[in-house]
């Protein structure tokens, strides 16, 4: 399945886990994580799902 949409809800603690798992999609430009503009979501679906499952505060959301 391919991820079509990905976002970060309020509550990110900036732990950097998502960036370590999927640097092509996530970045931390300041205090919290964001989804990079223009990121290839479909091509990184497995890593996005892994990052969401690894998020300690469960704020990474996605739609397939």
MODA-V644921 format. One line per field, one symbol per residue. ss: DSSP state (@ for helix, = for strand, . for the rest). psi: psi as a letter, one per 20 degrees, with the letter a starting at -180 (. if undefined). burial: I if it has 16 or more other C-alpha atoms within 10 Angstrom, else O. A space follows every 10 residues. Layout:
BEGIN
ss=???
psi=???
burial=???
END
This chain:
BEGIN
ss=....====.. ......@@@@ @....==... ...==..... .@@@@@@@@@ @@@@.....= ===.
psi=qpphqprprq ipjkijghhh gmihhqqnhd hrqqpppjqn ghikgghggg gghiphjlip qqp.
burial=OOIOOIOIOO OIOIOIIIIO IIIIIIIIOO OOIIIIOOOO IOOIIOIIIO IIOOIOOOII OIOO
END
